[in-house]
Amino acid sequence: MSVQKLGPVLAALGAVTLVLAGCDRASESGASDTAATGAAIGGDITVFAAASLRATFTELGPRFEAEHPGTSVEFSFAGSSDLVTQLIAGAPADVFASADTKNMTKTVDAGVVAGDPVDFASNTLTIVTAPGNPDRITSFADLANTDLLTVICAPQVPCGAATAALETATGTDIPAVSEESSVTDVLGKVTSGQADAGLVYVTDAAGAGDAVTAVPFAESSEAVNTYPIATLSGSENEATARAFAEFVSGSVGRDVLARAGFAAP
């Protein structure tokens, strides 16, 4: 990924912050893996997770299985609001990881969550363009240009809510040509050439590598999304579900998340 201005510095600081902050919440690498002390950890679990967690969770899944032989973790990735709709409608799952607290609160209020959600990471938005930034975008305000084909997330999903918050904070009105249901869909519009620019999480921009150029902007700190994880009340494998949730928020999870560019919650 080509990153203009503060990109490398922000990514490095985010990684360091996430790792250091987590030291106060868990001890050494094995501490998070003792979620269900005295209860058997094994069998299958299904994890509903925000689309922006795909890369990190698909790395954490096999590592969790390796530490707990006899377990199997299946994932369903989508926009957090879509996942909430499915869960409230009765979709079977054991763990839910949201890209914001608003959607997690909806599941809590609906009685879908067992226990208290735990915040495990945070994320901010960045602008992505075609490689080399051919339109010379340098700021969030540049996205108000009606000559640009800009794609954003729909307001009901966390990345869209963050976009709306930034528009309000900066007084900028983005004339988006489309609003997508997940951050990965926004990224796809840019990488496929269907859009000149998009607003995605810094972690998604990093994961796209050289397929995009990221354009950081100072106002991104006005909309920080906190990621909570929780076990679900309908889980038929509570011990393993709890173990996975603690694995994500423990030292192994923190390391994987930090390397992907997530910051501390």
N, C-alpha and C positions, 0 to 999 in steps of 0.2 A: 504493500500500500504506500502510495505517495502521500505524505501528510504535510500540509503547509503549516507555517507558524509554530504553534506550541504542541503539535500532535505528539511527537516522541516524548516530550517532557511530561505532558499530562498522562500519557499511558504509563510511564515509569512511576510517576508519583502515585497514580491510582493503585498500581500493583503493590508498592511499598506500604501504602496506607492500609489496604485490605489485609495484608499479612500481619502488620503490626497491631492493628485494631483487634484482630481475632485472637491475639495472644491473651487478651484479658478474659476471653470467654471460654477457652478450652485449654487443656494442657498439651501434651505431646501428641504425636501423630495417631496413636491408637485411641486417644481419649474419646473421640466422637463415635467410635465404633461400638460402644457399650451401651447402646440406646435402651435395650430391653434386658437389663441385667436380671438373670433368673428366668427369663423367658426364652424359648427356642427361636432362633433366627434361621429361617429357611423358607423355601417355597417361592411362589411367584408374587410379584407386586406390579401394579400399573401406576405410572407416574404421569399426571397431567402437568405440563410445564409450558411456560411462555415461549413463544417462538425464538426469542433472543437468547434462550438458554440451550438451544439445540446442540451447539458445538461442545459446550462444557459438560452438559449432562450426558451426552453420548460418550464422552471420555470417562466420566465418573461411574457410569453404569457398570461397565466391565471391571473397573477397579474394585467397586463394591462387591461384585460377584466373586472376584478372586479372593477377597478377604473373608468372604462368607460362602464357602462352598455349599452348593445345594440351593442357592438363591438364583432367581432370574428376574431381571428388571426390564419391563416393557415401557416404552415412552409414547405419549401422544402430545405432539407440539402444535400449538396454534396461538392465535391472539388470546390474551388472558380473558377478555370479555366473552369470547366464544366458548372457552373452556368452562367458565362460570355457568353459562347458560346450559351446557351439557350436564354439569354436575348437579345443578339444581333440578334438572329434569330427571335425574336418577341414573346418569351414566356411571357404570362401575369403575371405581378407581380407589387407590390407597393413599396417594400423596398428591398434593397440589402445590405448585410453585408459581407464584404470580409475579408479573413485572411491575406491580404497584400495590399499595396497601388498599386502595379503593376497591379493587375487584376481590381481594381477599376478604375484606369486610363484608362484601355481599354474601360470600359463602358462609361466613361466621353467622351473619344474621339469619341465614336460611337454615341453620342447624346442620350444615354439611360437614363442618370442621370439628375434629375431636381435639380438645385442649387448646392451648394458645399458639398462634403462629409465631415463628421466629424469623426475624429479619436476618438475611445472610449476605446481602450484597447491595450495591447501588450502581446506577448507570446514568449517563447524561447523553444528550443528543449532539450530533455533528452533521454538517452538510457533506454529502457525497456527490461527486460529479464524474463524468467520464474521465479516463486517465489523462492527466495533464491539465485538467480544468480549463477546457477550451473557451468557456465563457467568462473567464477571469473573475469568478465569484470570490469575494474576499470577506464578506460580512453577512450576518443574518438579514440585515436590511436589504441586501441585494436580491433576496428572494421575492421581494415585492415587485420586481421587474416583470411586467406582463409579457415581455418577449421571451421569457424563460418558460420552459415546460417543467414545472416543479411538481413533484409527487410527495404527498405526506400521508401519515396514518389517519384513519378515521378517528373522530373524537372519542368514541366509546372505548377504544383500546388504549393502553397506557402510553404508547409512543405518540398517539394523537392527542391525548390529554396534555402531555408535556409540550407538544407543539403549540396547542391553544394557549397554554400558560405563558409560553415565550412570546407569542403574538401580543397578548395582553400586556405583559411586562415591558415590551419594547415599543408598543404602539405600531407594530408592523402587521400588515394584512397580506397574507400570502395567497395569491390567486392560483391555487392548486388546480392542476388539470385532472387529478384523480385523488381519491382518498382510499387507501388500502386497509384491509382488515388485519394485517400484521406487518411488522417491520421488515420481515424477509421479503414480502411482496413489494414494498417500496424499493428495497435494494435491487430486486430483480428488474424493476422497471428501468433503473439507471444502468445496470450492467448490460441489459439487452438493447440499450439505445432508445428506448421508448420515452425517456425523460432526460432533460438536461441536468436536473438536480433533484435531490431527495434529502429528507431528514431522517436519519437512522441513529441507532445507538452507536457510541464510539466502539463498542465491542463488535458490532456487525461490520462496521467499516474496517476494523482491523482484520477480521476474519475474511474479508473479501480480497485481501492482498492487493496485487497490482491491477485488479479489475476496476478499481475506482481510485480517485484522489479524494482524500478527506480534507475538509476545510473547517478547522475548529473556529469557534467564535466565543468571545468572553461571556456573552449573555447566557450561555448554556447552563451556568451555575444557578440560574433562576428557576430551573425545573429539573430537580434531581429525583429520579424514580428509585424508591426503595423496594427491594425484592424480598417478600416473605415466603416461607415454606411451612406447610402444616400437614399433619396426617388427617385422614378423613373418617368421619363417623361410620361410614358404611363399609370400611375396610374389613375384609375377612382374614387379614394377616397383619394385625396391628403391630406385633413385635418387629417384623421385618420392615414395615412401613416406617415405624419410629426410628429404627436403626438407619435407614437410608436418609431420612430427614436430618438426623444428627451427623451423618457422614458428610452431607453437603455443607452443613454449617461448621464442621470440624476442620482440623488442620489440612487434611487432604483436599477437601472441597475448597477451602480458602486459597490454597496454592494454585489449583487449577483455574479458579475464577480470577485470581490476580493476574496470572499469565495471559488470560484472555482480555484483560483491560478493565475488569470490574473493580470498583472501589468498595471500601467498607460501607456497611449500612449506616 
